[in-house]
Amino acid sequence: MKRKLLTILIILGACTAAQSQIHELGVTVGATNYIGDIGSTKYINPTDMGYGFQYRWNKSARHSWRVNYTYMPITGNDADSDMPLRQARNLSTENKINELMLGLEFNFFEFDLHNDWFAFTPYVHTGIAGISYKETYFNEYYKQIEKETEYALAIPVTLGLKALINKKLVISAEVGARYAFTDNLDGSNPASPSTNIVAFGNTNSKDWYVFSGINISYTFGKNPCYCAPR
């Protein structure tokens, strides 16, 4: 009896170890935009090119853990706004965001990487992100001045669609909005302003930024024990 139990535990352990090795590594390219106190207030309005890298750990056919690094330049121009007050103010801003994100991805359909035929699924993703960006402010001549690097947290909410295009490649397209725990991606509300710098815009609202992109990833790792070897 003990020998049978030991055999069952070894088989279960082998299955778990095999399933834990279903990995993806990929590259991401896309476009960014931000929503704050300067420029357009449209949430999906790609203006600048960004890129990044992605790792997926597929725990099951329905969910996976994700780690992403994404470089996202952002710009805003009051001339692109639909708001007359912003158009009259006519400021412009730019910044560069480096984002490291950890999150959980949920598939609406089962997505088996070891299928021998085409598979696809919509998915949602959320998690926590850490970002770095430049602290900036506007001087009396309405010029944006760059200061030291600052750090903040952000919450991503992502919708996407992915497809298995062969046994080793997965392609996905997604749009992800991030709520940043800072109101100064655009220089409108400096964290440590001098006495002659006045914050402007809605100081009670944090900034958002959006990344719309395509990812191609390479899959590797052992097959789950319920799959036939490839």
N, CA, C and O of each residue as an XYZ file, in Angstrom:
920
protein
N       0.834     -1.206      0.000
C       0.000      0.000      0.000
C       0.873      1.261      0.000
O       0.613      2.213     -0.737
N       1.911      1.246      0.842
C       2.812      2.398      0.895
C       3.514      2.597     -0.437
O       3.731      3.725     -0.878
N       3.873      1.461     -1.087
C       4.556      1.562     -2.377
C       3.639      2.165     -3.426
O       4.082      2.975     -4.240
N       2.357      1.781     -3.419
C       1.392      2.344     -4.370
C       1.206      3.837     -4.130
O       1.152      4.630     -5.070
N       1.109      4.207     -2.844
C       0.936      5.624     -2.512
C       2.144      6.432     -2.961
O       2.001      7.531     -3.496
N       3.344      5.878     -2.740
C       4.558      6.565     -3.163
C       4.599      6.734     -4.675
O       5.011      7.777     -5.182
N       4.163      5.689     -5.398
C       4.128      5.759     -6.862
C       3.187      6.854     -7.336
O       3.516      7.607     -8.253
N       1.999      6.946     -6.704
C       1.022      7.979     -7.068
C       1.593      9.370     -6.815
O       1.433     10.267     -7.644
N       2.265      9.557     -5.662
C       2.843     10.859     -5.339
C       3.942     11.242     -6.321
O       4.056     12.408     -6.700
N       4.749     10.273     -6.733
C       5.806     10.550     -7.709
C       5.210     10.981     -9.039
O       5.701     11.918     -9.668
N       4.126     10.284     -9.479
C       3.468     10.637    -10.740
C       2.877     12.038    -10.663
O       3.026     12.831    -11.592
N       2.195     12.347     -9.536
C       1.616     13.682     -9.376
C       2.705     14.745     -9.345
O       2.540     15.820     -9.922
N       3.810     14.456     -8.681
C       4.910     15.409     -8.640
C       5.509     15.645    -10.004
O       5.868     16.772    -10.346
N       5.619     14.577    -10.794
C       6.148     14.720    -12.149
C       5.234     15.574    -13.001
O       5.704     16.398    -13.785
N       3.916     15.383    -12.852
C       2.952     16.195    -13.606
C       3.090     17.664    -13.228
O       3.123     18.535    -14.097
N       3.170     17.936    -11.915
C       3.277     19.316    -11.460
C       4.550     19.966    -11.967
O       4.536     21.117    -12.404
N       5.666     19.217    -11.907
C       6.928     19.767    -12.384
C       6.882     20.046    -13.864
O       7.411     21.052    -14.337
N       6.235     19.135    -14.607
C       6.155     19.345    -16.056
C       5.304     20.552    -16.384
O       5.655     21.365    -17.239
N       4.153     20.662    -15.677
C       3.267     21.784    -15.951
C       3.921     23.111    -15.582
O       3.612     24.147    -16.172
N       4.826     23.076    -14.603
C       5.438     24.324    -14.163
C       6.516     24.809    -15.122
O       7.126     25.854    -14.894
N       6.753     24.062    -16.187
C       7.802     24.441    -17.124
C       7.245     24.861    -18.480
O       7.943     24.776    -19.491
N       6.002     25.312    -18.507
C       5.407     25.803    -19.749
C       5.627     27.306    -19.790
O       4.881     28.059    -19.163
N       6.627     27.743    -20.509
C       7.068     29.131    -20.467
C       6.952     29.788    -21.837
O       6.892     29.121    -22.871
N       6.923     31.124    -21.808
C       6.977     31.926    -23.031
C       7.907     33.118    -22.808
O       7.880     33.756    -21.755
N       8.713     33.400    -23.800
C       9.520     34.618    -23.833
C       9.225     35.353    -25.127
O       9.212     34.751    -26.200
N       8.986     36.656    -25.026
C       8.615     37.375    -26.240
C       9.021     38.828    -26.238
O       9.473     39.371    -25.230
N       8.848     39.445    -27.387
C       9.101     40.876    -27.559
C       7.784     41.564    -27.903
O       6.899     40.979    -28.527
N       7.679     42.809    -27.483
C       6.458     43.589    -27.673
C       6.791     44.912    -28.351
O       7.769     45.570    -27.994
N       5.993     45.290    -29.309
C       6.085     46.621    -29.910
C       4.683     47.217    -29.940
O       3.694     46.493    -30.057
N       4.605     48.530    -29.835
C       3.295     49.156    -29.843
C       3.387     50.665    -29.754
O       4.432     51.260    -30.016
N       2.284     51.267    -29.382
C       2.191     52.724    -29.308
C       1.595     53.129    -27.967
O       0.829     52.381    -27.358
N       1.960     54.322    -27.521
C       1.561     54.791    -26.204
C       0.791     56.102    -26.296
O       0.893     56.837    -27.278
N       0.037     56.369    -25.274
C      -0.518     57.704    -25.063
C      -0.782     57.888    -23.579
O      -0.881     56.918    -22.827
N      -0.895     59.141    -23.168
C      -1.169     59.414    -21.760
C      -2.391     60.311    -21.649
O      -2.731     61.037    -22.583
N      -3.052     60.253    -20.488
C      -4.226     61.076    -20.206
C      -3.967     61.800    -18.891
O      -3.874     61.178    -17.833
N      -3.854     63.115    -18.973
C      -3.563     63.893    -17.778
C      -4.066     65.314    -17.911
O      -5.199     65.544    -18.334
N      -3.221     66.265    -17.551
C      -3.629     67.672    -17.503
C      -3.156     68.488    -18.699
O      -3.375     69.698    -18.747
N      -2.514     67.839    -19.659
C      -2.078     68.508    -20.889
C      -2.447     67.621    -22.068
O      -2.249     66.407    -22.027
N      -2.979     68.227    -23.112
C      -3.245     67.471    -24.326
C      -4.601     66.803    -24.370
O      -5.526     67.182    -23.652
N      -4.701     65.800    -25.226
C      -5.963     65.109    -25.471
C      -6.416     64.320    -24.247
O      -5.599     63.860    -23.449
N      -7.728     64.171    -24.113
C      -8.295     63.366    -23.029
C      -8.849     62.040    -23.543
O      -9.565     61.351    -22.815
N      -8.530     61.671    -24.780
C      -8.967     60.384    -25.324
C      -8.123     59.267    -24.724
O      -6.900     59.373    -24.645
N      -8.797     58.184    -24.298
C      -8.079     57.119    -23.606
C      -7.301     56.223    -24.558
O      -6.241     55.719    -24.185
N      -7.786     56.010    -25.762
C      -7.039     55.229    -26.746
C      -6.715     56.159    -27.900
O      -7.541     56.397    -28.782
N      -5.501     56.679    -27.876
C      -5.083     57.685    -28.850
C      -3.571     57.576    -29.053
O      -2.831     58.481    -28.667
N      -3.100     56.466    -29.662
C      -1.654     56.211    -29.753
C      -0.902     57.346    -30.446
O      -1.284     57.803    -31.523
N       0.175     57.786    -29.797
C       0.951     58.901    -30.345
C       2.443     58.607    -30.451
O       3.124     59.193    -31.293
N       2.967     57.709    -29.610
C       4.413     57.470    -29.565
C       4.695     55.970    -29.561
O       3.894     55.181    -29.061
N       5.839     55.584    -30.121
C       6.206     54.177    -30.211
C       6.922     53.716    -28.940
O       7.768     54.418    -28.387
N       6.547     52.501    -28.496
C       7.201     51.889    -27.350
C       7.555     50.443    -27.653
O       7.160     49.898    -28.683
N       8.300     49.831    -26.751
C       8.692     48.434    -26.945
C       8.953     47.794    -25.588
O       9.060     48.481    -24.572
N       9.054     46.468    -25.590
C       9.325     45.792    -24.331
C       9.567     44.311    -24.506
O       9.697     43.801    -25.619
N       9.625     43.629    -23.362
C       9.869     42.192    -23.309
C       8.872     41.566    -22.341
O       8.447     42.196    -21.372
N       8.508     40.328    -22.616
C       7.472     39.669    -21.821
C       7.853     38.225    -21.508
O       8.407     37.510    -22.342
N       7.539     37.822    -20.277
C       7.680     36.422    -19.868
C       6.338     35.946    -19.329
O       5.741     36.598    -18.473
N       5.866     34.807    -19.831
C       4.646     34.184    -19.318
C       4.985     32.832    -18.701
O       5.758     32.055    -19.262
N       4.405     32.569    -17.555
C       4.483     31.247    -16.917
C       3.064     30.693    -16.904
O       2.242     31.103    -16.084
N       2.778     29.770    -17.801
C       1.425     29.251    -17.969
C       1.145     28.167    -16.934
O       1.571     27.022    -17.089
N       0.433     28.536    -15.887
C       0.121     27.594    -14.817
C      -0.961     26.614    -15.210
O      -1.000     25.496    -14.698
N      -1.844     27.017    -16.115
C      -2.889     26.125    -16.611
C      -3.332     26.638    -17.968
O      -2.815     27.640    -18.462
N      -4.297     25.943    -18.571
C      -4.823     26.385    -19.861
C      -5.708     27.617    -19.721
O      -6.110     28.206    -20.724
N      -6.019     28.019    -18.475
C      -6.912     29.158    -18.260
C      -6.235     30.362    -17.620
O      -6.793     31.459    -17.653
N      -5.052     30.194    -17.039
C      -4.427     31.364    -16.428
C      -2.906     31.244    -16.464
O      -2.352     30.148    -16.552
N      -2.252     32.393    -16.394
C      -0.790     32.440    -16.397
C      -0.314     33.670    -15.637
O      -1.025     34.669    -15.526
N       0.906     33.575    -15.116
C       1.578     34.721    -14.515
C       2.413     35.414    -15.575
O       2.970     34.768    -16.463
N       2.497     36.724    -15.476
C       3.225     37.498    -16.475
C       4.165     38.499    -15.829
O       3.839     39.120    -14.817
N       5.346     38.645    -16.435
C       6.274     39.717    -16.087
C       6.584     40.485    -17.367
O       6.957     39.892    -18.379
N       6.427     41.797    -17.318
C       6.686     42.646    -18.484
C       7.624     43.786    -18.130
O       7.508     44.398    -17.068
N       8.550     44.060    -19.026
C       9.269     45.336    -18.997
C       8.887     46.088    -20.264
O       8.955     45.534    -21.361
N       8.480     47.357    -20.117
C       8.076     48.151    -21.273
C       8.646     49.560    -21.162
O       8.559     50.209    -20.120
N       9.227     50.006    -22.256
C       9.706     51.383    -22.368
C       8.660     52.173    -23.134
O       8.313     51.826    -24.262
N       8.152     53.248    -22.513
C       7.030     53.985    -23.080
C       7.276     55.490    -23.057
O       7.077     56.116    -22.016
N       7.697     56.085    -24.153
C       7.719     57.549    -24.231
C       6.291     58.073    -24.361
O       5.466     57.473    -25.049
N       6.006     59.175    -23.711
C       4.670     59.771    -23.793
C       4.801     61.252    -24.118
O       5.764     61.905    -23.716
N       3.828     61.770    -24.846
C       3.771     63.198    -25.157
C       2.328     63.671    -25.052
O       1.388     62.884    -25.161
N       2.175     64.963    -24.841
C       0.861     65.583    -24.839
C       0.958     66.997    -25.375
O       1.927     67.707    -25.104
N      -0.038     67.401    -26.129
C      -0.034     68.736    -26.729
C      -1.436     69.317    -26.625
O      -2.405     68.719    -27.090
N      -1.531     70.489    -26.011
C      -2.843     71.124    -25.851
C      -3.530     71.394    -27.182
O      -4.757     71.470    -27.238
N      -2.763     71.538    -28.244
C      -3.362     71.785    -29.562
C      -4.200     70.599    -30.031
O      -5.058     70.753    -30.900
N      -3.954     69.404    -29.455
C      -4.710     68.210    -29.835
C      -5.950     68.001    -28.982
O      -6.701     67.052    -29.205
N      -6.174     68.874    -28.011
C      -7.303     68.719    -27.099
C      -8.589     69.270    -27.704
O      -8.564     70.174    -28.539
N      -9.721     68.703    -27.264
C     -11.035     69.225    -27.648
C     -11.515     70.318    -26.692
O     -12.582     70.897    -26.893
N     -10.722     70.598    -25.648
C     -11.119     71.571    -24.634
C     -10.573     72.954    -24.994
O      -9.360     73.111    -25.130
N     -11.442     73.963    -25.151
C     -10.994     75.309    -25.544
C      -9.959     75.914    -24.601
O      -9.039     76.596    -25.053
N     -10.096     75.672    -23.287
C      -9.140     76.241    -22.339
C      -7.738     75.677    -22.556
O      -6.749     76.403    -22.459
N      -7.659     74.391    -22.848
C      -6.347     73.794    -23.119
C      -5.781     74.311    -24.439
O      -4.585     74.587    -24.544
N      -6.629     74.437    -25.425
C      -6.158     74.957    -26.710
C      -5.588     76.366    -26.549
O      -4.566     76.704    -27.147
N      -6.258     77.180    -25.739
C      -5.783     78.550    -25.520
C      -4.478     78.568    -24.717
O      -3.623     79.425    -24.938
N      -4.331     77.629    -23.794
C      -3.107     77.560    -22.983
C      -1.902     77.134    -23.823
O      -0.812     77.693    -23.692
N      -2.113     76.138    -24.688
C      -1.129     75.730    -25.706
C       0.205     75.248    -25.120
O       1.273     75.647    -25.584
N       0.133     74.388    -24.098
C       1.333     73.765    -23.550
C       1.576     72.416    -24.220
O       0.664     71.828    -24.801
N       2.796     71.938    -24.133
C       3.123     70.584    -24.582
C       4.043     69.941    -23.556
O       4.775     70.635    -22.849
N       4.005     68.610    -23.475
C       4.791     67.890    -22.480
C       5.331     66.603    -23.075
O       4.788     66.076    -24.045
N       6.403     66.106    -22.483
C       6.932     64.800    -22.864
C       7.626     64.173    -21.664
O       8.116     64.868    -20.774
N       7.657     62.844    -21.660
C       8.325     62.107    -20.598
C       8.649     60.713    -21.117
O       8.188     60.320    -22.188
N       9.433     59.976    -20.362
C       9.802     58.609    -20.733
C       9.565     57.715    -19.533
O      10.142     57.920    -18.465
N       8.705     56.715    -19.719
C       8.339     55.801    -18.643
C       9.029     54.460    -18.853
O       8.969     53.882    -19.938
N       9.681     53.975    -17.807
C      10.185     52.606    -17.764
C       9.314     51.836    -16.783
O       9.219     52.198    -15.611
N       8.679     50.777    -17.263
C       7.697     50.057    -16.453
C       8.102     48.594    -16.283
O       8.439     47.914    -17.252
N       8.063     48.122    -15.035
C       8.232     46.704    -14.723
C       6.946     46.232    -14.067
O       6.539     46.768    -13.037
N       6.306     45.232    -14.657
C       4.957     44.847    -14.243
C       4.881     43.353    -13.958
O       5.429     42.543    -14.706
N       4.203     42.994    -12.883
C       3.902     41.604    -12.537
C       2.394     41.466    -12.451
O       1.732     42.266    -11.790
N       1.839     40.447    -13.123
C       0.390     40.323    -13.106
C      -0.101     38.933    -13.432
O       0.677     38.030    -13.741
N      -1.415     38.779    -13.354
C      -2.104     37.525    -13.632
C      -2.967     37.702    -14.867
O      -3.707     38.678    -14.991
N      -2.865     36.747    -15.779
C      -3.630     36.765    -17.026
C      -4.644     35.632    -17.004
O      -4.298     34.491    -16.696
N      -5.903     35.944    -17.331
C      -6.976     34.943    -17.341
C      -7.511     34.782    -18.749
O      -7.896     35.761    -19.388
N      -7.538     33.545    -19.236
C      -8.039     33.234    -20.572
C      -9.528     32.910    -20.520
O      -9.968     32.164    -19.645
N     -10.305     33.463    -21.445
C     -11.730     33.162    -21.502
C     -11.980     31.744    -22.007
O     -12.939     31.096    -21.589
N     -11.121     31.259    -22.906
C     -11.198     29.884    -23.396
C      -9.929     29.152    -22.973
O      -8.910     29.777    -22.676
N     -10.001     27.823    -22.947
C      -8.795     27.050    -22.658
C      -7.777     27.257    -23.772
O      -8.096     27.174    -24.958
N      -6.552     27.525    -23.361
C      -5.486     27.823    -24.318
C      -4.332     26.866    -24.052
O      -3.481     27.119    -23.199
N      -4.318     25.762    -24.795
C      -3.327     24.706    -24.615
C      -2.168     24.928    -25.585
O      -2.338     24.834    -26.800
N      -1.003     25.221    -25.044
C       0.164     25.486    -25.882
C       0.615     24.271    -26.678
O       1.398     24.399    -27.619
N       0.127     23.098    -26.307
C       0.598     21.871    -26.953
C      -0.424     21.297    -27.921
O      -0.361     20.124    -28.291
N      -1.355     22.133    -28.322
C      -2.262     21.731    -29.393
C      -1.487     21.558    -30.695
O      -0.490     22.240    -30.932
N      -1.948     20.653    -31.522
C      -1.344     20.486    -32.846
C      -2.074     21.300    -33.902
O      -1.795     21.170    -35.094
N      -3.013     22.144    -33.466
C      -3.768     22.953    -34.412
C      -3.934     24.351    -33.822
O      -3.609     24.599    -32.661
N      -4.439     25.239    -34.637
C      -4.601     26.649    -34.257
C      -5.517     26.786    -33.046
O      -6.551     26.124    -32.965
N      -5.133     27.648    -32.106
C      -5.960     27.936    -30.936
C      -5.907     29.431    -30.656
O      -4.910     30.092    -30.946
N      -6.995     29.961    -30.086
C      -7.008     31.383    -29.738
C      -7.917     31.595    -28.545
O      -8.748     30.747    -28.222
N      -7.753     32.736    -27.893
C      -8.625     33.102    -26.787
C      -8.520     34.596    -26.498
O      -7.433     35.163    -26.613
N      -9.611     35.240    -26.130
C      -9.523     36.570    -25.517
C      -9.006     36.407    -24.081
O      -9.131     35.333    -23.493
N      -8.435     37.463    -23.530
C      -7.952     37.388    -22.155
C      -8.020     38.759    -21.494
O      -8.101     39.795    -22.153
N      -7.985     38.721    -20.171
C      -7.871     39.941    -19.367
C      -6.640     39.801    -18.482
O      -6.217     38.691    -18.159
N      -6.081     40.919    -18.103
C      -4.847     40.902    -17.319
C      -4.832     42.090    -16.377
O      -5.237     43.192    -16.747
N      -4.367     41.864    -15.163
C      -4.150     42.951    -14.220
C      -3.020     42.565    -13.286
O      -2.557     41.425    -13.302
N      -2.579     43.501    -12.480
C      -1.473     43.230    -11.572
C      -1.003     44.510    -10.909
O      -1.805     45.372    -10.550
N       0.308     44.621    -10.751
C       0.918     45.801    -10.153
C       2.164     46.152    -10.964
O       2.887     45.268    -11.424
N       2.403     47.435    -11.132
C       3.554     47.887    -11.916
C       4.335     48.930    -11.135
O       3.767     49.732    -10.393
N       5.631     48.901    -11.315
C       6.499     49.955    -10.810
C       7.050     50.740    -11.985
O       7.503     50.152    -12.967
N       7.017     52.057    -11.897
C       7.472     52.881    -13.019
C       8.521     53.884    -12.554
O       8.525     54.324    -11.404
N       9.404     54.229    -13.476
C      10.307     55.362    -13.282
C      10.028     56.379    -14.379
O       9.686     56.019    -15.505
N      10.179     57.647    -14.036
C       9.928     58.736    -14.977
C      10.684     59.961    -14.480
O      11.193     59.965    -13.359
N      10.759     60.981    -15.294
C      11.454     62.205    -14.903
C      10.495     63.182    -14.226
O       9.426     63.487    -14.754
N      10.889     63.661    -13.063
C      10.158     64.746    -12.412
C      10.383     66.024    -13.219
O      11.525     66.403    -13.481
N       9.299     66.685    -13.612
C       9.415     67.907    -14.407
C       8.496     68.994    -13.850
O       7.598     68.725    -13.052
N       8.741     70.219    -14.288
C       7.856     71.338    -13.960
C       7.979     72.370    -15.076
O       8.889     72.300    -15.902
N       7.061     73.321    -15.089
C       7.085     74.400    -16.081
C       7.538     75.692    -15.403
O       7.013     76.078    -14.359
N       8.520     76.349    -16.013
C       8.999     77.612    -15.441
C       8.115     78.777    -15.894
O       7.088     78.576    -16.543
N       8.530     79.992    -15.540
C       7.709     81.166    -15.852
C       7.623     81.453    -17.348
O       6.781     82.237    -17.786
N       8.486     80.824    -18.122
C       8.441     80.991    -19.583
C       7.703     79.828    -20.260
O       7.769     79.665    -21.478
N       7.006     79.029    -19.457
C       6.218     77.893    -19.942
C       7.088     76.834    -20.622
O       6.636     76.118    -21.515
N       8.331     76.752    -20.184
C       9.226     75.713    -20.681
C       9.285     74.577    -19.664
O       9.413     74.817    -18.463
N       9.191     73.338    -20.150
C       9.231     72.186    -19.258
C      10.678     71.899    -18.849
O      11.548     71.696    -19.697
N      10.918     71.887    -17.536
C      12.257     71.669    -16.990
C      12.321     70.269    -16.387
O      11.451     69.875    -15.610
N      13.351     69.530    -16.750
C      13.527     68.161    -16.265
C      14.387     68.151    -15.011
O      15.418     68.819    -14.940
N      13.938     67.372    -14.011
C      14.695     67.247    -12.765
C      15.137     65.797    -12.596
O      15.503     65.140    -13.570
N      15.103     65.296    -11.358
C      15.601     63.959    -11.078
C      14.572     62.884    -11.456
O      13.412     63.180    -11.743
N      15.033     61.644    -11.446
C      14.149     60.508    -11.711
C      13.269     60.243    -10.497
O      13.742     60.239     -9.360
N      11.988     60.022    -10.750
C      11.037     59.683     -9.701
C      10.470     58.291     -9.959
O      10.594     57.744    -11.055
N       9.840     57.727     -8.917
C       9.282     56.380     -9.002
C       7.856     56.387     -8.468
O       7.512     57.170     -7.582
N       7.033     55.502     -9.020
C       5.640     55.410     -8.582
C       5.110     54.019     -8.907
O       5.739     53.252     -9.636
N       3.951     53.713     -8.357
C       3.248     52.474     -8.671
C       2.130     52.764     -9.659
O       1.681     53.902     -9.796
N       1.688     51.718    -10.344
C       0.573     51.838    -11.282
C      -0.211     50.532    -11.289
O       0.332     49.465    -11.001
N      -1.491     50.630    -11.621
C      -2.369     49.461    -11.721
C      -2.780     49.293    -13.177
O      -3.426     50.180    -13.735
N      -2.417     48.166    -13.810
C      -2.803     47.939    -15.205
C      -4.133     47.200    -15.316
O      -4.452     46.349    -14.486
N      -4.896     47.527    -16.336
C      -6.101     46.779    -16.719
C      -6.005     46.559    -18.225
O      -6.028     47.514    -19.002
N      -5.897     45.292    -18.631
C      -5.570     44.969    -20.017
C      -6.590     44.015    -20.613
O      -7.021     43.065    -19.959
N      -6.974     44.271    -21.858
C      -7.797     43.363    -22.656
C      -6.999     42.963    -23.886
O      -6.355     43.800    -24.518
N      -7.043     41.663    -24.226
C      -6.257     41.221    -25.366
C      -6.818     39.982    -26.027
O      -7.797     39.392    -25.570
N      -6.173     39.605    -27.110
C      -6.509     38.400    -27.870
C      -5.201     37.748    -28.274
O      -4.307     38.413    -28.799
N      -5.083     36.437    -28.031
C      -3.854     35.743    -28.412
C      -4.188     34.479    -29.183
O      -5.272     33.910    -29.049
N      -3.214     34.051    -30.005
C      -3.414     32.890    -30.867
C      -2.127     32.087    -30.942
O      -1.029     32.643    -30.968
N      -2.281     30.770    -30.978
C      -1.166     29.853    -31.191
C      -1.032     29.650    -32.690
O      -1.896     29.032    -33.312
N       0.052     30.168    -33.281
C       0.172     30.115    -34.739
C       0.992     28.919    -35.212
O       0.909     28.536    -36.379
N       1.781     28.327    -34.320
C       2.375     27.009    -34.561
C       2.785     26.450    -33.207
O       2.433     27.026    -32.177
N       3.513     25.354    -33.181
C       3.812     24.699    -31.912
C       4.762     25.497    -31.031
O       4.909     25.186    -29.849
N       5.402     26.509    -31.576
C       6.394     27.246    -30.808
C       6.131     28.743    -30.692
O       6.810     29.419    -29.919
N       5.168     29.279    -31.434
C       4.968     30.722    -31.462
C       3.547     31.105    -31.074
O       2.575     30.498    -31.522
N       3.451     32.126    -30.233
C       2.168     32.703    -29.838
C       2.200     34.186    -30.193
O       3.174     34.878    -29.898
N       1.143     34.669    -30.821
C       1.024     36.094    -31.123
C      -0.160     36.654    -30.346
O      -1.207     36.012    -30.257
N      -0.001     37.829    -29.793
C      -1.084     38.448    -29.026
C      -1.132     39.939    -29.311
O      -0.115     40.570    -29.602
N      -2.335     40.486    -29.221
C      -2.558     41.921    -29.379
C      -3.391     42.387    -28.194
O      -4.356     41.723    -27.815
N      -3.029     43.518    -27.610
C      -3.723     43.968    -26.413
C      -3.689     45.482    -26.279
O      -2.849     46.171    -26.858
N      -4.639     45.965    -25.491
C      -4.684     47.372    -25.094
C      -4.734     47.394    -23.575
O      -5.622     46.799    -22.965
N      -3.775     48.083    -22.971
C      -3.709     48.125    -21.519
C      -3.640     49.541    -20.992
O      -2.735     50.297    -21.345
N      -4.601     49.908    -20.139
C      -4.604     51.219    -19.487
C      -3.997     51.078    -18.099
O      -4.274     50.109    -17.392
N      -3.178     52.032    -17.713
C      -2.541     52.032    -16.402
C      -2.954     53.267    -15.609
O      -2.843     54.396    -16.087
N      -3.429     53.032    -14.393
C      -3.703     54.123    -13.463
C      -2.443     54.343    -12.637
O      -2.041     53.471    -11.866
N      -1.823     55.504    -12.796
C      -0.560     55.790    -12.111
C      -0.819     56.512    -10.792
O      -1.680     57.388    -10.710
N      -0.070     56.138     -9.773
C      -0.194     56.803     -8.482
C       0.711     58.033     -8.434
O       1.502     58.218     -7.509
N       0.566     58.860     -9.459
C       1.252     60.147     -9.529
C       0.427     61.078    -10.403
O      -0.283     60.631    -11.303
N       0.523     62.363    -10.137
C      -0.165     63.368    -10.949
C       0.845     64.247    -11.676
O       0.547     65.384    -12.043
N       2.060     63.698    -11.882
C       3.071     64.559    -12.491
C       3.846     63.873    -13.612
O       5.042     64.118    -13.769
N       3.196     63.032    -14.384
C       3.843     62.533    -15.593
C       4.024     63.650    -16.611
O       4.849     63.549    -17.519
N       3.241     64.723    -16.451
C       3.239     65.811    -17.435
C       3.819     67.123    -16.923
O       3.829     68.110    -17.659
N       4.301     67.164    -15.684
C       4.865     68.401    -15.142
C       3.845     69.355    -14.566
O       4.181     70.495    -14.244
N       2.592     68.911    -14.427
C       1.535     69.812    -13.956
C       1.472     69.935    -12.442
O       0.910     70.898    -11.921
N       2.045     68.967    -11.729
C       1.925     68.956    -10.272
C       3.209     68.405     -9.654
O       3.214     67.277     -9.162
N       4.302     69.181     -9.668
C       5.585     68.689     -9.148
C       5.481     68.256     -7.693
O       4.767     68.861     -6.894
N       6.218     67.183     -7.368
C       6.153     66.652     -6.008
C       6.768     67.618     -5.000
O       6.270     67.745     -3.882
N       7.842     68.296     -5.384
C       8.518     69.247     -4.491
C       8.718     70.576     -5.212
O       9.850     70.939     -5.532
N       7.644     71.298     -5.470
C       7.781     72.548     -6.228
C       8.434     73.638     -5.387
O       8.307     73.658     -4.163
N       9.127     74.534     -6.059
C       9.648     75.710     -5.361
C       8.499     76.693     -5.152
O       7.392     76.473     -5.644
N       8.758     77.755     -4.436
C       7.683     78.671     -4.057
C       7.062     79.386     -5.248
O       5.923     79.844     -5.159
N       7.785     79.492     -6.363
C       7.249     80.224     -7.514
C       6.669     79.300     -8.582
O       6.399     79.743     -9.699
N       6.471     78.007     -8.250
C       5.876     77.062     -9.187
C       4.487     76.697     -8.685
O       4.334     76.243     -7.552
N       3.487     76.891     -9.512
C       2.106     76.620     -9.126
C       1.590     75.432     -9.923
O       1.723     75.389    -11.146
N       0.996     74.462     -9.219
C       0.392     73.319     -9.901
C      -0.823     73.783    -10.692
O      -1.475     74.760    -10.323
N      -1.124     73.089    -11.769
C      -2.298     73.435    -12.573
C      -3.014     72.158    -12.981
O      -2.510     71.053    -12.781
N      -4.198     72.331    -13.557
C      -5.006     71.172    -13.918
C      -5.765     70.648    -12.718
O      -5.914     71.345    -11.714
N      -6.245     69.421    -12.820
C      -7.000     68.787    -11.741
C      -6.031     68.086    -10.803
O      -5.606     66.963    -11.077
N      -5.679     68.732     -9.708
C      -4.699     68.168     -8.780
C      -5.279     67.044     -7.931
O      -4.542     66.401     -7.183
N      -6.583     66.791     -8.030
C      -7.216     65.695     -7.292
C      -7.315     64.420     -8.123
O      -7.857     63.417     -7.658
N      -6.802     64.452     -9.336
C      -6.895     63.297    -10.230
C      -5.500     62.858    -10.653
O      -4.664     63.683    -11.020
N      -5.258     61.553    -10.599
C      -3.967     61.012    -11.021
C      -3.925     60.853    -12.542
O      -4.950     60.923    -13.220
N      -2.719     60.639    -13.056
C      -2.530     60.463    -14.497
C      -2.755     59.007    -14.916
O      -2.607     58.082    -14.118
N      -3.112     58.835    -16.175
C      -3.232     57.524    -16.808
C      -2.274     57.472    -17.994
O      -1.932     58.502    -18.575
N      -1.847     56.268    -18.344
C      -1.142     56.064    -19.610
C      -1.558     54.715    -20.185
O      -1.932     53.800    -19.451
N      -1.488     54.608    -21.501
C      -2.027     53.449    -22.218
C      -0.966     52.911    -23.169
O      -0.253     53.671    -23.825
N      -0.876     51.583    -23.230
C       0.003     50.930    -24.204
C      -0.831     49.977    -25.045
O      -1.489     49.085    -24.510
N      -0.806     50.163    -26.359
C      -1.503     49.290    -27.307
C      -0.437     48.601    -28.145
O       0.307     49.257    -28.874
N      -0.362     47.264    -28.041
C       0.766     46.615    -28.691
C       0.512     45.202    -29.157
O      -0.541     44.615    -28.908
N       1.514     44.673    -29.846
C       1.523     43.303    -30.354
C       2.744     42.597    -29.782
O       3.839     43.157    -29.747
N       2.543     41.361    -29.334
C       3.627     40.561    -28.773
C       3.763     39.249    -29.538
O       2.766     38.604    -29.862
N       4.993     38.863    -29.821
C       5.287     37.543    -30.380
C       6.207     36.833    -29.399
O       7.272     37.345    -29.054
N       5.793     35.650    -28.950
C       6.570     34.935    -27.946
C       6.880     33.514    -28.391
O       6.129     32.892    -29.143
N       8.003     33.028    -27.904
C       8.484     31.676    -28.190
C       8.196     30.805    -26.976
O       8.529     31.181    -25.852
N       7.583     29.653    -27.186
C       7.228     28.762    -26.086
C       8.304     27.695    -25.908
O       8.913     27.230    -26.872
N       8.518     27.323    -24.650
C       9.473     26.256    -24.365
C       9.112     25.607    -23.037
O       8.325     26.152    -22.263
N       9.693     24.441    -22.779
C       9.401     23.690    -21.573
C       8.791     22.346    -21.898
O       8.402     22.086    -23.037
N       8.710     21.499    -20.899
C       8.183     20.155    -21.082
C       6.676     20.186    -21.283
O       5.990     21.083    -20.794
N       6.169     19.188    -22.013
C       4.727     19.043    -22.159
C       4.106     18.624    -20.835
O       4.744     17.909    -20.062
N       2.873     19.052    -20.552
C       2.159     18.490    -19.415
C       2.021     16.982    -19.586
O       2.001     16.485    -20.712
N       1.925     16.252    -18.483
C       1.957     14.798    -18.563
C       0.720     14.215    -19.229
O       0.715     13.035    -19.580
N      -0.353     15.030    -19.417
C      -1.525     14.500    -20.099
C      -1.448     14.691    -21.603
O      -2.380     14.330    -22.322
N      -0.331     15.263    -22.096
C      -0.190     15.504    -23.534
C       0.760     14.494    -24.144
O       1.697     14.037    -23.489
N       0.518     14.146    -25.399
C       1.457     13.297    -26.120
C       2.695     14.094    -26.463
O       2.590     15.277    -26.786
N       3.881     13.473    -26.401
C       5.108     14.195    -26.752
C       5.060     14.685    -28.182
O       4.484     14.041    -29.059
N       5.691     15.869    -28.410
C       5.783     16.403    -29.764
C       7.013     15.872    -30.459
O       7.264     16.211    -31.616
